[in-house]
């Protein structure tokens, strides 16, 4: 009898196990129990995930295959005629330092995916890779492109008021505008952001706050827009030195920032326009990024001053800002090219917040240079060969361009975390539109125009 009871008990247990195997409810519970007891913790205290999705539509009224490029605009803002844009999906992961003055560490990593990422890798107008002038210009956008904007370790040494360090890749210290479109007053990027300043560095940046009103930064980096220690200088590493001093008004409603950068070699990509084309790597421009297809030695220096002011009488509804740039670069290449170029510019911004959900912002900016060494589209190129079998190049007309633009942007915050914006922009100046260069040709062949060039666009942003 006892044995019979044991056998019946075993049969009952086997039956229960079989039912557990085929029952989804029981199986799910068992799986949940297993996961609860065996897991890898991924959420650490203090680590935050943030970002946004930015999409929109842009229309350039100056738009044709033969004369559609607007040289003063970022490539995504210059696509011929109409274009729907996935500007960027931005994801940031950060463990920020606390306000405590003690030894501590954190990090930040920013990744952008979208059409802006494609152009940020090589900022500016796309090259003529196809056949025919600007034949593939509208096809340069790629919403699947990935751009690593920042990735650095943040450190604090308990020295004085606290001495902070960034080690890794971080954004520029120059300029009022930033890479993130939604953080700027306008949808499109300004001309100084586009042509006058670098975007990112890899190196070390230290910052120190002396008191509530004064803070400064010092840094040593590889050079602008370079993820490694290679530059266009073939004689050694390129190094850039950074220095910043920021003054904050006692009431906290105004800032004045002064930023300086000196590079011991030419920048890899201070302003991207055209790449060398043709089997002989003959140049299509005289920009530092190209150096006529050869290594070069030289230097670059940039001074930037920007500031903003929110007058107290306006109860935080009114904001004024300005941005200025002055730069100089000099270089010589093995192809007997000696260039010294100076560029300069200024921008003024105004924004008024009418109520909780509507604001209006404007930007007027100017950018100029003394010759086409920094940016410009005028002049033809002729070539010859010297005694060392190096080709030599000359331009018949080395004049700089003068770009002007005005932008008006309306913004609507109708729902939490949702931003809607609409914009009109007008560009004009010398050589504001051009055909760039016909592939495998040594001359700028297209029609150049002073404008005006009209733009209209809209944007929707959800931030998290």
N, C-alpha and C positions, 0 to 999 in steps of 0.2 A: 504493500500500500504506500509505504513511504517512497519507494522507488518510482511508483506511478505518479505521485504528486511532483516529484523532482522533474520527471520527463515532461509532464504537462506544463510546468513552470518554464522549462527551456523552450518548448514549442511556442508558448505565449510570448516569450522574449524575442524569439526569431520573427514571429508574426509582426510584433511591434516595430522591429528594426526594418522589416520589409516595407511596412506602411510609411515609416519615416523616409525611406529612400524615394518613394513615389509621391509623397505629399509635398506640394510646393510650400505650404505654410510652415510645416515642420522644418523643411530643408532651409528655408530662408532664415528661420530663427536660429538654426544651428550655425549657419554662415555668419550671421550677425554676431553671435557669441564668439566665434573664432576670430573675427576681425577685431572685436573689442579687446581680446586677449593678446593679439599679435598685430602690432601696427608700428609704423614709423611716424614720429611726430614731425610735421612739416610747418606748423604755425608756431613761431617763437614770439615771445612777448616783445612788443615794440616794433615789429616789422609790419609795414603798411603797404598795401597795393593800391595804386591810383592810376588814373589815366583818362583818356577821352577817345571818342570816335568823331572824326571831323570829315564831313562830306559837303559837296556843294555843286554849283554850276557857274561857269564863267563864259562870257561872250566878248570877243574882241572884234570890234567893228572894222578895225584894220585887219583884214584877213584874206590872204590869197597865197597860193603856193609860190608865186613869184616875188611877193613883197609882204610877207606876213609877220616876220619876226620883229618884236619890239625890244630893242636892246637894253632898255633901262629897267626891264622887269625880269623877275625870276621866271624860269622856264615854264613852270606850271601856271603862271599868271599871264603867259604870252602865247598860249596855244591858239592857232588860227581859228577864227570864228567861234562856234559854240562847242562846249565840252562839259560833260558831267565828270566830276572829280571825286575820287576817294582820296582826299588830301592825306590823311594819316589816321592810323590807329595807334595811339600812344599808350604804352604800358610802363609804369615806373614802380620799382620795388625798392623800399628804403627802410633802413633802421637809422633814424636821425639821432644826433647827439642831444642829450638833455641840456638844460640850462645850468646844471651843476658844474662848478669848476673843479673837476677831478679827472684823473686819467680814465679815458673811456674810448671806445671805438664803435664805428658803425659803417654803413656802406650805402651806396645808391647805384642802381642800374636803370637806364632808360633805353627803351627800344621803340623805334617807329617803323610801322609797316604801311606802305601806300605809295602814291605817286610822288609825294614830297620826298620820301625816302630815296626814291630812284634818282632824283635830281640833287639831293643833298650829298650823295656819294661823290658826284662831280658837279658842284654847284654851277649854275648858269645855263646858258643856251646849249642845247645838244649839238653834237658835231654832225657833219654831213656824211653819214656812212653809206647812204644810198646813191643811186644814180640820179643826177639832176639836182638843181638847186633846191634845197629844203625839201626834198622829195619825201623824206621819212620823218619830217618834223613832228607831225601829229602822232606818229607811232612811237615816240620816245617814251611815253608814259607807261608805267608798269606798277599796278596797284599791289603786286606781290613782292615788291622789292623790300629789303630789310636793311635798316640803318641803325647801327649802335651809336646812339647819341652820347651817352655817358656810361661809365662803369668805373667807380673809384671806391677806395677805402677811405673812410673819414676817421681821423684821429684827433684827440685833444690831449695836450700836455698841460698839466696844472701849473703853468708859469704865468705870473702876474694875474691878469684877468682871464687867462685861458688862451692858449695858443693852438689854433686849429690847423690841420693839414689835410689836403686831398691828394691822394696818390693813385694815379690811373688816368683814365680819360675823362675830361670834363669840358664844359662849354666855355666859350670865350669870355674874357673879362671886359671886352670892349662893346660899346653900343647900347642904345636904349631899347631897341627891339630884340626879341629872342626868337629861337627856332620855332617854338610852339605858336602857331597862328592864333589860337583862341586867347592867348595871354597878351597879344598886342591890341592896340586900339583899332586896327584896320585888318581886313581880310588879307589883302595883298601885302607883300613885303616892300619896305621902303628901299630906295636906291642905295643908301649908305650900308644897310644890311647886305644888300646884294653885291656891291662892288668894293666897298671901302674897308670892310672888316673881315677877319677870319671867323670861323665857326667853332672849331673844336681844337683841343690840344691833348697830347699825352705827356705826362710829366708829374711835377710836384707843385702844388700851390698852397702857400701858407697864408693865413689871415689872422689878424689880431685887432681886437676892439680896445682902444685906449680908454674911452669913456663912452657916455651916451651919445656923444656928438661926433666922434672921430674914429674911423676904423681904416685899416689899410691891408693890402695884399702884396705878396712877393712870390714869384714863381719862376721855375726853370722848366722848359718843355722842349720837345724835339723840334717843334716848328708848327706852323699853322696847318690844320687839316691833314696831319700826317699821323698814322697809327704806328709808325716805326721811326727809326733814326735815319732814314734815307731822305735826302733832299736833292734838289737839282744841282747842288754843289758837288762835283766829283772829287774834291780834294779832302773831304772829311765830313764828319757829322755836322748837321745843321742844328744850332741851338738858338732858342728864343728866350729872352728875358722879359718878364712881365712885372709891372708895378702899378698899383692902384691906390688912390686915396679918396675916401668918401666922407663928406661932411653932411651931417643931419641937423636940421634946424631944431632949436630948443623945444618947439611945440610939436615936433615930429611930422609936420605937414609939408616939409620941403627937403629935398636932397640935392647935393651937387657932387658928381662923381668925376674924377680925373683918372684916365687910364693911359698907360704907355706900354709899347711893345717894341723891342729891338731884336732883330733876327740877324745872326752872324752869317747866314746864307739865304739865298732866295727862298721864298715860300713855295711849297709844292702846289698850292692851289689857292692863291689869294683871290683870284677872280677867274673863273673858267669861262672861256668863250669857245675857241676853236682848237682842235688838235691838228698836228701836222698831218697832211695827206699826201698821197702819191708815193711811188716806189722809192723816191729819193728822200723821203721825209722832209719835203720842202715845207716851209711854214705857211700858215694862213693868217698869222697875226704876230704881233711882237709882244705878247703878254708874257710876264714872268713864268706863267705855267708852262709855256711852250719852250722858251729859250731857243727857238729855231731848231728844235729837234736835237739839241746837243747839251752836254753838261756846261754849267756856267758857274762863275764865282761872283759874289756880290753881297749886298746887304739890303735890308728893308726895315723901315722904322715907321711907326704909326702913333699919333697922339689923338686921343678921343676925350671929349668933355661932354657930359650930358647932365641934365637936371630936370626936376619936376617940382611943381608947387600947387598945392590945393589951398586956396585962400580961405581962411576961417570964416570970413563974412558970408561965404556961399554955402556953409554948412555941409561940406564934403560933396557938393554936387558939381563943382567946377574943378577941372584939372588942366594945368598948362605944363608943357614939357618941351625940351629942345634936345637936339643931338648934333654934334659936330665931328668932323674928321679932317685930319691933315696927315698925309703920308708921303714918304719919299722912298724910292728904290733905285739902286744903281747896280749894274752888272755888266760883265763882258764875257763873251763866249769864245770858244775855240774857232768859231766861224767869223771872227773879226767884227763882231757886233758889239758896240759900246752904247749903252742906253742909260740915261738918267731921267727919271720921270717923277713928277709930283702930282698928287691928286688931293682934292679938297671938296668939302661939301657941308651942308647944314640942313636940318629938318626942324620944323616946329609943329607941335601937336596941341590940339584942344579937344576936350571932351566935356559934355554937360549931361548930367543925369537928371532928366526931367522928373522922373518918379521911380518907383521901385522896379518897373518893368521896361522902361524905354530910355535910351540914351542916344546921343548923336556925337560923332567924333570926326575930326578933320585932320589932315596932314598935308603940309606943303614942304617939298624938299627939292634940293638942288645938288648936283654932283658935277664936278668939272676936273679937267687935268690940263697940263701944259703941253702934252703930246700924247701920242697913241701908245706909249709904252705900258700904261696901266690898263686902260680900256679905250676903245675907239674902233672905228670901222673904215676910216678913210685911207686912201692911198693904194697904189699898186706895188707889187714886189717884183724885182728883177734879180736874177741870179748869175753868178759867174764862178769860176774856179781859180783859187790862188795856187801858189807854188807848192803848197803842202797837200794839194788835192782836196782841200776843204772848200765847200761852196761858200761864197760870200753873198750877202743879201743887202739890198738897199730899198728904201721906199721913196717914191717920188713926192709924197705929201704926208709928212708926219705931224699931223695936227691932232690935238686932243678934242674930245667931244664935250659938249655941255648939255646935260640932261636936266629937265624940269618936270615936275609932276604935281598934281593936286588930287587928293583923295577925300571922299566924303562917305562915311559909314554910319548906318543906323543899326542899332542893336535892340533886341527884344528878349527879355528874360520872363517868359510867360509861365513857365513851369520850373520847379526846382531842378537844377542840374542841366537844364536845356537852354541853349543859347541860339537864337536866330539872328542872322545879320544880312543886310543888303548893302551893296557898295557901288559907287560910281568912281571912275578914275580917268584922269586925263594926263597924257604924257606928250611933251614936245621938246624940241632941241635939235642940235646938229647931229645928223646921222642917227636919228632915233629909230628908224627902221632901215633894214638892209637885207640883202640876199645872202649874206656871208660870202662863201667862196664856192665856185663850182669845183667838185672833186677833180683831183689830178690837174688842177690849173694853178698858176702862180698869181692870179689877179683877182681882185674883188670885182665881180662882174655885174652885180645887181644894181638896181636903182636904189639910191639912198634918199631918204625923205626926212624932213624936219617935223613931220606930224601936221596937225595934232592926231593922236591915237586915243580912241575912246574905248573904255572897258566898263562892263556892267557884270555884277556877280552876286551870288547869294550863297549862304553857308548855314549849315545846321550842325551844332555841336552838342553831344551829350558827354558830360564829365562824370567820373566816379572816383 
